[in-house]
Amino acid sequence: MSVFSRAVAAIGGGYVVAALSTALLASLLPMAPADAVMSATMLSFAVYTCAVIWVFAARTAWHAWIGLVMPGVLLGFGLLASRGAA
């Protein structure tokens, strides 16, 4: 069950963290909008890879989930704040 939970965290949680980081970076990078989106999208592959590595390197499945939820919440608040400022 622990491996299944980690796999779900890696696939689903990693995707959510990567998508949120892409959206936040695309809105914050100081360049042309098309270039910002392309740069943020390319960086999202690194973010997703790091999230997957984190999930399987964490001591327990709970630590893996917490390690994805906390950055996800912070990125979500950052995205909301950047949208409100624009």
Residue pairs with C-beta under 8 A, 6 or more apart in sequence:
2 60
2 61
5 61
5 64
5 65
6 55
6 56
6 58
6 61
6 64
9 55
9 61
9 64
9 65
9 68
10 51
10 52
10 55
10 56
10 64
13 51
13 55
13 65
13 68
13 69
13 72
14 48
14 51
14 52
14 55
14 68
15 48
16 68
16 72
17 47
17 48
17 51
17 68
17 71
17 72
17 75
18 44
18 45
18 47
18 48
18 51
19 44
20 72
20 75
20 76
20 79
21 40
21 43
21 44
21 47
21 75
22 40
22 41
22 43
22 44
22 47
23 40
23 79
24 40
24 75
24 78
24 79
24 82
25 36
25 39
25 40
25 43
25 44
26 33
26 36
26 37
26 39
26 40
26 41
27 36
27 79
27 82
27 83
27 86
28 82
29 35
29 36
29 39
29 40
30 36
31 39
51 68
54 64
54 67
54 68
55 64
55 67
55 68
56 64
58 64
58 67
